[in-house]
């Protein structure tokens, strides 16, 4: 239950200064994505440590479903230390029609709070394999980062190439945590 509250706290953390924006280096995003193709289940390969995933020790997944209204249902799951699977459901939507559709906003707060701008956090797709086999999601402050793939494993060559591109985007990749899968 406690894990379900962390995404709500994430919304408030978005009020903190944005490291990358202060450095003057804007975060580049993928120019365009096919949202229908993007949807489905992704397996977390690595992430920057964050408070709302502290209890997640393995088997982290994100499942996206395109809804009729154009928003995306988000279901995040992970295995806790005691073996229990926890999950949280949220919504994602395009940040603005004036920006690439790879700049999304996500909320895990209750729907009745969706009118509040601070419950929506940045969810920017900054790297995507041409075949949609992996994706990298971040935000302009470079405080949050996830490397996801369509399977539970990724080749070391692919992973290292992603890390090199992330370093070029101003991310400190030395803090990345690899995610275990398989219980």
ZAVEXRO-114643 format. One record per residue: x, y, z of N, C-alpha, C, CB in turn. Coordinates in steps of 0.2 Angstrom, whole numbers, plus 5000, padded with zeros to 4 digits. Atoms other than C-alpha are relative to their C-alpha. Last residue first. Glycine has a CB too. Example, Ala and Ser with C-alpha at 12.3 -4.5 7.8 and 13.67 -1.06 7.14 Angstrom:
2
<<4996, 4994, 4999>, <5068, 4995, 5036>, <4996, 5005, 5003>, <5002, 5002, 4993>>
<<5004, 4994, 5000>, <5062, 4978, 5039>, <5004, 5006, 5000>, <4995, 5000, 5006>>
***
This chain:
183
<<5002, 5001, 4993>, <5059, 4933, 4957>, <5006, 5000, 5004>, <4997, 4994, 5001>>
<<5001, 5007, 4998>, <5064, 4931, 4939>, <4999, 4999, 5007>, <5006, 4997, 4997>>
<<5007, 5003, 5002>, <5070, 4949, 4935>, <5000, 4992, 5001>, <4999, 5001, 4992>>
<<5000, 5008, 5001>, <5084, 4959, 4942>, <4993, 4998, 4998>, <5002, 4997, 5007>>
<<5006, 5003, 4997>, <5085, 4978, 4939>, <5000, 4992, 4998>, <4994, 5003, 4996>>
<<5002, 5005, 5004>, <5102, 4987, 4936>, <4994, 4996, 5004>, <5005, 4995, 4998>>
<<5001, 5007, 4997>, <5104, 5002, 4946>, <4997, 4996, 4995>, <4995, 5001, 5007>>
<<5005, 5005, 5002>, <5110, 5018, 4938>, <5000, 4993, 5004>, <5001, 4999, 4992>>
<<5005, 5001, 4994>, <5121, 5030, 4949>, <4994, 4995, 4997>, <4996, 5006, 5002>>
<<4997, 5004, 4995>, <5136, 5030, 4937>, <4995, 4998, 5006>, <5006, 5004, 5003>>
<<5002, 5007, 5000>, <5125, 5036, 4923>, <5003, 4995, 5005>, <5001, 4997, 4993>>
<<4995, 5004, 4997>, <5126, 5054, 4927>, <4998, 4993, 5001>, <5001, 5003, 5008>>
<<5001, 5005, 4994>, <5115, 5061, 4914>, <5006, 4997, 5003>, <4995, 4994, 4997>>
<<4999, 4997, 4994>, <5120, 5076, 4903>, <4998, 4996, 5006>, <4996, 5007, 5001>>
<<5006, 4996, 4998>, <5113, 5071, 4887>, <5000, 5003, 5006>, <4993, 4995, 4999>>
<<5000, 4994, 5004>, <5130, 5065, 4881>, <4994, 5005, 5001>, <5000, 4998, 4992>>
<<4994, 4996, 4998>, <5131, 5054, 4896>, <5000, 5006, 4996>, <5006, 4996, 5000>>
<<5002, 4996, 4994>, <5114, 5047, 4891>, <5005, 5005, 5003>, <4998, 4995, 5005>>
<<5004, 4995, 5003>, <5121, 5043, 4873>, <4997, 5004, 5006>, <4994, 4997, 4996>>
<<4996, 4995, 5003>, <5135, 5033, 4881>, <4996, 5006, 4997>, <5004, 4997, 4994>>
<<4996, 4996, 4995>, <5124, 5024, 4893>, <5004, 5006, 4997>, <5004, 4996, 5004>>
<<5005, 4995, 4997>, <5113, 5019, 4878>, <5003, 5004, 5005>, <4994, 4996, 5004>>
<<5001, 4995, 5005>, <5128, 5012, 4869>, <4995, 5005, 5003>, <4998, 4997, 4993>>
<<4995, 4995, 5000>, <5133, 5003, 4885>, <4999, 5005, 4995>, <5007, 4996, 4998>>
<<5000, 4997, 4994>, <5116, 4994, 4886>, <5006, 5006, 5000>, <5001, 4996, 5006>>
<<5005, 4996, 5000>, <5116, 4989, 4868>, <5000, 5005, 5006>, <4993, 4997, 4999>>
<<4998, 4995, 5005>, <5133, 4982, 4869>, <4995, 5005, 5000>, <5001, 4996, 4993>>
<<4996, 4995, 4996>, <5128, 4973, 4886>, <5002, 5005, 4995>, <5006, 4996, 5002>>
<<4993, 5001, 5001>, <5114, 4965, 4877>, <5004, 5005, 5003>, <5001, 4999, 4992>>
<<4997, 4995, 5006>, <5097, 4968, 4885>, <5007, 4998, 4999>, <4999, 5007, 5002>>
<<4993, 4999, 5001>, <5087, 4956, 4896>, <5002, 5004, 4994>, <5003, 4993, 4999>>
<<4997, 4999, 4993>, <5069, 4955, 4904>, <5008, 5001, 4999>, <4999, 4995, 5004>>
<<4999, 5006, 4996>, <5061, 4958, 4887>, <5004, 5001, 5006>, <5004, 4995, 4995>>
<<5006, 5005, 5001>, <5052, 4972, 4878>, <5001, 4993, 5003>, <4999, 5000, 4993>>
<<4999, 5004, 5006>, <5065, 4984, 4886>, <4994, 4996, 4999>, <5006, 4996, 5000>>
<<5005, 5006, 5000>, <5065, 4998, 4898>, <5001, 4997, 4994>, <4993, 5003, 5000>>
<<4999, 5004, 5006>, <5079, 5010, 4904>, <4996, 4994, 5000>, <5008, 4998, 4999>>
<<5002, 5007, 5000>, <5072, 5022, 4917>, <5002, 4998, 4993>, <4993, 4999, 5001>>
<<4998, 5004, 5006>, <5078, 5039, 4922>, <4998, 4993, 5000>, <5008, 5002, 4999>>
<<5003, 5007, 5001>, <5073, 5052, 4935>, <5002, 4997, 4993>, <4992, 5001, 5001>>
<<5001, 5003, 4993>, <5083, 5067, 4942>, <4998, 4993, 4999>, <4996, 5004, 5005>>
<<4995, 5005, 4999>, <5089, 5073, 4925>, <5000, 4996, 5006>, <5007, 5002, 4998>>
<<4995, 4999, 4995>, <5080, 5089, 4927>, <5005, 4995, 5001>, <4996, 5001, 5006>>
<<4995, 4995, 5001>, <5072, 5088, 4910>, <5005, 5001, 5005>, <4996, 5006, 4998>>
<<5003, 4994, 4999>, <5064, 5071, 4912>, <5005, 5006, 5000>, <4995, 5000, 5007>>
<<4997, 4996, 4995>, <5068, 5053, 4908>, <4996, 5007, 5001>, <5007, 5002, 4998>>
<<5005, 4995, 4998>, <5062, 5038, 4898>, <5004, 5004, 5006>, <4994, 4997, 5003>>
<<4997, 4996, 4994>, <5074, 5027, 4888>, <4995, 5006, 5002>, <5007, 5002, 4999>>
<<5001, 4993, 4999>, <5066, 5014, 4877>, <5003, 5003, 5006>, <4992, 5001, 5000>>
<<4998, 4996, 4993>, <5070, 4997, 4871>, <4998, 5007, 4999>, <5008, 4999, 5001>>
<<4998, 5006, 4995>, <5064, 4984, 4858>, <5002, 5003, 5006>, <5005, 4996, 4996>>
<<5003, 4999, 4994>, <5054, 4998, 4848>, <5001, 4994, 5005>, <4992, 5000, 4999>>
<<5004, 5005, 4999>, <5061, 4992, 4832>, <4996, 5000, 5006>, <5003, 4993, 4999>>
<<5004, 4999, 5006>, <5069, 5009, 4829>, <4995, 4994, 5000>, <5004, 4999, 4993>>
<<4998, 5004, 5005>, <5075, 5008, 4847>, <4996, 5001, 4994>, <5001, 4993, 5002>>
<<5005, 5005, 5002>, <5069, 5023, 4857>, <5004, 4996, 4994>, <4993, 5003, 4998>>
<<4997, 5005, 5005>, <5079, 5036, 4866>, <4995, 4994, 4999>, <5007, 4998, 5004>>
<<4994, 4997, 5003>, <5073, 5052, 4875>, <5004, 4995, 4996>, <5004, 5002, 5006>>
<<4997, 5005, 5003>, <5055, 5048, 4879>, <5006, 5003, 4996>, <4995, 4996, 4994>>
<<4997, 4999, 5007>, <5050, 5061, 4891>, <5003, 4994, 4997>, <5004, 5006, 5000>>
<<4998, 5007, 5002>, <5039, 5058, 4906>, <5002, 5001, 4993>, <4994, 4995, 5001>>
<<4997, 5001, 5007>, <5037, 5074, 4915>, <5002, 4993, 4999>, <5005, 5005, 4999>>
<<4993, 5000, 5000>, <5026, 5073, 4931>, <5002, 4999, 4993>, <5003, 4995, 5004>>
<<4998, 5003, 5006>, <5007, 5078, 4933>, <5008, 5001, 4999>, <4997, 5003, 4993>>
<<5000, 5008, 5000>, <5001, 5080, 4950>, <5002, 4997, 4994>, <4993, 4998, 5002>>
<<4994, 5003, 4996>, <5008, 5098, 4950>, <4999, 4993, 5001>, <5001, 5004, 5006>>
<<4994, 5001, 5004>, <4996, 5104, 4936>, <5005, 4996, 5004>, <5002, 5006, 4998>>
<<4994, 4997, 4997>, <4980, 5101, 4947>, <5006, 4999, 4996>, <5001, 4998, 5007>>
<<5000, 4993, 5002>, <4965, 5097, 4936>, <5006, 5004, 5003>, <4994, 5003, 5002>>
<<4996, 4999, 5006>, <4970, 5078, 4938>, <5000, 5007, 4997>, <4997, 4996, 4995>>
<<4995, 4995, 5000>, <4965, 5079, 4956>, <5003, 5001, 4994>, <5005, 4997, 5005>>
<<5004, 4993, 4998>, <4948, 5070, 4954>, <5005, 5005, 5001>, <4996, 4998, 5006>>
<<5002, 4997, 5006>, <4958, 5056, 4944>, <4997, 5007, 5002>, <4995, 4996, 4997>>
<<5007, 5001, 5001>, <4967, 5051, 4960>, <4998, 5004, 4994>, <4996, 5000, 5006>>
<<5005, 4997, 4995>, <4986, 5054, 4959>, <4993, 4998, 4998>, <5001, 5008, 5001>>
<<5002, 5005, 4996>, <4997, 5043, 4948>, <4995, 5002, 5006>, <5006, 4996, 5003>>
<<5002, 4999, 4993>, <5000, 5056, 4935>, <4998, 4993, 5003>, <4994, 5005, 5000>>
<<5003, 5006, 4997>, <5010, 5056, 4919>, <4998, 5002, 5007>, <5005, 4994, 5000>>
<<5001, 4998, 4993>, <5015, 5070, 4907>, <4996, 4994, 5003>, <4995, 5007, 5001>>
<<5007, 5002, 4996>, <5021, 5065, 4890>, <5000, 5003, 5007>, <4999, 4993, 5000>>
<<5000, 4996, 4994>, <5035, 5073, 4878>, <4993, 4999, 5004>, <5001, 5007, 4999>>
<<4995, 5003, 4995>, <5037, 5060, 4865>, <5000, 5003, 5006>, <5007, 4998, 4997>>
<<5004, 5005, 4996>, <5022, 5067, 4856>, <5004, 4996, 5004>, <4995, 4996, 4995>>
<<5000, 5007, 5003>, <5033, 5081, 4850>, <4996, 4996, 5005>, <5007, 4998, 5000>>
<<4993, 5003, 4998>, <5028, 5099, 4857>, <4999, 4992, 4997>, <5001, 5000, 5007>>
<<4995, 4996, 5003>, <5014, 5111, 4851>, <5007, 4996, 5001>, <5000, 5007, 5003>>
<<5001, 5001, 5007>, <5000, 5098, 4855>, <5005, 5004, 4996>, <4993, 5002, 4998>>
<<5003, 4994, 5004>, <5006, 5099, 4873>, <5000, 4998, 4993>, <5004, 5006, 5001>>
<<4998, 4994, 4996>, <5012, 5087, 4887>, <4996, 5006, 4996>, <5007, 5001, 5000>>
<<4996, 4995, 5004>, <5003, 5072, 4878>, <5001, 5006, 5004>, <4998, 5001, 4993>>
<<5003, 4996, 5006>, <4994, 5061, 4891>, <5006, 5004, 4997>, <4994, 5004, 5002>>
<<4995, 4996, 5003>, <4999, 5048, 4904>, <4996, 5003, 4994>, <5006, 4996, 4997>>
<<5002, 4998, 5007>, <4987, 5040, 4916>, <5006, 5004, 4998>, <4994, 5004, 5000>>
<<5000, 4993, 5002>, <4990, 5030, 4932>, <4998, 5001, 4993>, <5007, 5003, 5002>>
<<5003, 4998, 5007>, <4989, 5013, 4940>, <5000, 5008, 5000>, <4993, 4997, 4999>>
<<5003, 4994, 5000>, <5000, 5006, 4954>, <4997, 5002, 4993>, <5005, 5006, 5003>>
<<5001, 4997, 5006>, <5006, 4989, 4958>, <4997, 5007, 5001>, <4996, 4996, 4995>>
<<5004, 4993, 4999>, <5014, 4979, 4971>, <4999, 5003, 4993>, <5004, 5004, 5005>>
<<5000, 4996, 5006>, <5019, 4960, 4969>, <4996, 5006, 5002>, <4998, 4997, 4994>>
<<5007, 4997, 5002>, <5023, 4952, 4986>, <5001, 5005, 4994>, <4997, 5004, 5006>>
<<5002, 5004, 5006>, <5040, 4943, 4987>, <4993, 5002, 4997>, <4999, 4992, 5002>>
<<5004, 5006, 4998>, <5044, 4949, 5004>, <4997, 4996, 4995>, <4995, 5003, 5005>>
<<4995, 5004, 4996>, <5058, 4961, 4997>, <4996, 4993, 5002>, <5003, 5003, 5006>>
<<4997, 4998, 4994>, <5045, 4968, 4985>, <5004, 4995, 5003>, <4995, 5003, 5005>>
<<5000, 5005, 4995>, <5041, 4963, 4967>, <5004, 5003, 5006>, <5004, 4993, 4998>>
<<4994, 5002, 4998>, <5036, 4977, 4955>, <5000, 4995, 5006>, <5005, 5006, 5002>>
<<4999, 5006, 4995>, <5022, 4983, 4945>, <5007, 4999, 5002>, <4996, 4994, 4997>>
<<4994, 5002, 4998>, <5017, 4999, 4935>, <5000, 4995, 5006>, <5004, 5006, 5003>>
<<5000, 5004, 4994>, <5001, 5001, 4926>, <5007, 4997, 5001>, <4995, 4993, 4999>>
<<4994, 5002, 4997>, <4999, 5016, 4915>, <4999, 4995, 5006>, <5005, 5006, 5001>>
<<5000, 5003, 4993>, <4983, 5019, 4905>, <5007, 4998, 5001>, <4995, 4995, 5000>>
<<4997, 5006, 5000>, <4987, 5031, 4890>, <4999, 4997, 5007>, <5008, 5000, 4998>>
<<4995, 5001, 4994>, <4977, 5045, 4885>, <5002, 4993, 5000>, <4996, 5003, 5006>>
<<4993, 4998, 5002>, <4970, 5047, 4867>, <5005, 5000, 5006>, <5000, 5007, 4997>>
<<4999, 4993, 4999>, <4952, 5047, 4873>, <5007, 5003, 4998>, <4998, 5002, 5007>>
<<5004, 4997, 5005>, <4949, 5029, 4867>, <5001, 5008, 5000>, <4993, 4998, 5000>>
<<5007, 4999, 4998>, <4963, 5023, 4878>, <4997, 5004, 4994>, <4999, 5003, 5007>>
<<5003, 4994, 5003>, <4981, 5017, 4873>, <4992, 5000, 5001>, <5002, 5000, 4992>>
<<5005, 5001, 5005>, <4987, 5004, 4885>, <4997, 5006, 4998>, <4994, 4996, 5004>>
<<5003, 4994, 5002>, <5004, 5005, 4894>, <4994, 4997, 4995>, <5005, 5004, 4996>>
<<5005, 5002, 5005>, <5011, 4991, 4905>, <4996, 5006, 4998>, <4996, 4994, 5002>>
<<5004, 4995, 5002>, <5027, 4995, 4915>, <4995, 4998, 4994>, <5003, 5007, 4999>>
<<5002, 5000, 5007>, <5037, 4981, 4923>, <4995, 5007, 5000>, <4995, 4994, 4999>>
<<5004, 4994, 5001>, <5048, 4979, 4938>, <4998, 5000, 4993>, <5005, 5006, 5002>>
<<5006, 5001, 5004>, <5053, 4961, 4942>, <4996, 5006, 4999>, <4996, 4995, 5003>>
<<4999, 5003, 5006>, <5065, 4965, 4956>, <4993, 5000, 4996>, <5002, 4992, 5001>>
<<4993, 5003, 5001>, <5069, 4974, 4972>, <5001, 4996, 4994>, <5000, 4995, 5006>>
<<5000, 5004, 5006>, <5055, 4987, 4972>, <5007, 4997, 5000>, <4999, 5004, 4994>>
<<5002, 5007, 4998>, <5053, 4994, 4990>, <5000, 4995, 4994>, <4993, 5000, 5003>>
<<4995, 5003, 4995>, <5063, 5010, 4986>, <4998, 4993, 5002>, <4999, 5004, 5006>>
<<4998, 5007, 5002>, <5053, 5013, 4970>, <5004, 4997, 5005>, <5003, 5000, 4993>>
<<5006, 5004, 5001>, <5044, 5029, 4975>, <5001, 4993, 4998>, <4996, 5004, 4996>>
<<5004, 5002, 4994>, <5060, 5036, 4983>, <4994, 4996, 4999>, <4998, 5006, 5004>>
<<5005, 4995, 4999>, <5071, 5036, 4967>, <4996, 4997, 5006>, <4995, 5001, 4994>>
<<5003, 5001, 4994>, <5087, 5027, 4962>, <4994, 5006, 5001>, <5004, 5000, 5006>>
<<4997, 4996, 4994>, <5091, 5030, 4944>, <4996, 4999, 5006>, <5000, 5008, 4998>>
<<5003, 4993, 4998>, <5084, 5016, 4934>, <5005, 5003, 5004>, <4993, 4998, 5003>>
<<4997, 4996, 4995>, <5089, 5000, 4925>, <4996, 5006, 5001>, <5008, 5001, 4997>>
<<4993, 5002, 5000>, <5082, 4986, 4914>, <5005, 5003, 5005>, <5003, 5001, 4993>>
<<4995, 4995, 4998>, <5064, 4989, 4918>, <5007, 4996, 5000>, <4998, 5003, 5007>>
<<4996, 5003, 4994>, <5053, 4977, 4908>, <5005, 5005, 5001>, <5003, 4993, 4998>>
<<4993, 4998, 5000>, <5040, 4985, 4896>, <5003, 4997, 5006>, <5002, 5007, 4999>>
<<4996, 5001, 4994>, <5023, 4978, 4892>, <5007, 5002, 4999>, <4999, 4993, 5003>>
<<4999, 5007, 4998>, <5011, 4985, 4879>, <5005, 5000, 5006>, <5004, 4997, 4994>>
<<5003, 5003, 4995>, <5010, 5002, 4871>, <5001, 4993, 5000>, <4992, 5001, 4999>>
<<4996, 4999, 4994>, <5024, 5010, 4860>, <4996, 4996, 5006>, <5000, 5007, 5002>>
<<4995, 5004, 5000>, <5016, 5003, 4844>, <5004, 5000, 5007>, <5005, 5001, 4995>>
<<5003, 5006, 5000>, <5000, 5012, 4848>, <5005, 4994, 5000>, <4995, 4998, 4993>>
<<5002, 5002, 4993>, <5009, 5027, 4853>, <4997, 4993, 5000>, <4995, 5005, 5002>>
<<5006, 5003, 5001>, <5019, 5028, 4837>, <4997, 4998, 5006>, <5001, 4994, 4994>>
<<5001, 5007, 4999>, <5033, 5040, 4842>, <4993, 4998, 4998>, <5001, 4999, 5008>>
<<5007, 5003, 5000>, <5039, 5056, 4836>, <5000, 4993, 5001>, <4998, 5002, 4992>>
<<5004, 4996, 5004>, <5055, 5067, 4837>, <4993, 4998, 5000>, <5002, 5001, 4994>>
<<5002, 5003, 5006>, <5063, 5057, 4851>, <4995, 5004, 4996>, <4998, 4992, 5001>>
<<5005, 5005, 5000>, <5068, 5069, 4865>, <5000, 4997, 4993>, <4993, 5002, 5002>>
<<5003, 5002, 5006>, <5083, 5080, 4868>, <4995, 4994, 5000>, <5006, 4999, 4995>>
<<5000, 5007, 5001>, <5085, 5087, 4885>, <4997, 4998, 4994>, <4996, 4997, 5006>>
<<5007, 5003, 5000>, <5090, 5105, 4885>, <5000, 4993, 4999>, <4996, 5004, 4995>>
<<5000, 5005, 5005>, <5108, 5110, 4891>, <4993, 4997, 5000>, <5005, 4994, 5001>>
<<5000, 4997, 5007>, <5108, 5126, 4900>, <4999, 4995, 4995>, <5005, 5005, 4999>>
<<4993, 5000, 5004>, <5115, 5119, 4916>, <4999, 5003, 4993>, <5002, 4993, 5000>>
<<4995, 4995, 4997>, <5100, 5125, 4926>, <5006, 5000, 4996>, <5000, 4999, 5007>>
<<5002, 4994, 5002>, <5088, 5115, 4914>, <5005, 5006, 5003>, <4993, 5002, 5002>>
<<4998, 5000, 5007>, <5098, 5099, 4917>, <4998, 5007, 4997>, <4997, 4995, 4996>>
<<4993, 5000, 5001>, <5096, 5101, 4936>, <5003, 5002, 4993>, <5003, 4994, 5003>>
<<4998, 5005, 5005>, <5078, 5105, 4937>, <5007, 5001, 4998>, <4996, 5001, 4994>>
<<4996, 4998, 5006>, <5074, 5114, 4953>, <5002, 4995, 4995>, <5006, 5004, 5002>>
<<4993, 4999, 4999>, <5061, 5105, 4964>, <5004, 5003, 4994>, <5004, 4994, 5003>>
<<5000, 4993, 4999>, <5042, 5106, 4960>, <5008, 5002, 5002>, <4996, 5002, 5006>>
<<4999, 4997, 5006>, <5043, 5089, 4952>, <5001, 5008, 5001>, <4994, 4999, 4995>>
<<4993, 4999, 5001>, <5045, 5082, 4969>, <5002, 5004, 4994>, <5003, 4993, 5000>>
<<4997, 4995, 4996>, <5027, 5085, 4972>, <5007, 5001, 4999>, <4998, 4999, 5008>>
<<5003, 4994, 5003>, <5021, 5074, 4958>, <5003, 5006, 5004>, <4993, 5000, 5000>>
<<4996, 4998, 5006>, <5033, 5061, 4964>, <4998, 5006, 4997>, <5000, 4994, 4994>>
<<4995, 4996, 4998>, <5024, 5060, 4980>, <5004, 5003, 4995>, <5004, 4997, 5006>>
<<5003, 4993, 4998>, <5009, 5054, 4971>, <5005, 5005, 5003>, <4994, 4999, 5005>>
<<5001, 4997, 5006>, <5020, 5040, 4963>, <4997, 5007, 5002>, <4996, 4996, 4995>>
<<4993, 4996, 5002>, <5026, 5036, 4981>, <4999, 5003, 4993>, <5005, 4994, 4999>>
<<5000, 4992, 4998>, <5008, 5033, 4988>, <5006, 5003, 4997>, <5000, 5001, 5007>>
<<5005, 4997, 5005>, <5005, 5015, 4979>, <5000, 5008, 5001>, <4994, 4998, 5002>>
<<4997, 4999, 5007>, <5022, 5009, 4987>, <4995, 5004, 4995>, <5002, 4994, 4997>>
<<4996, 4994, 5000>, <5014, 5012, 5004>, <5003, 5002, 4994>, <5006, 4999, 5005>>
<<5004, 4994, 5000>, <5000, 5000, 5000>, <5004, 5006, 5000>, <4995, 5000, 5006>>
***
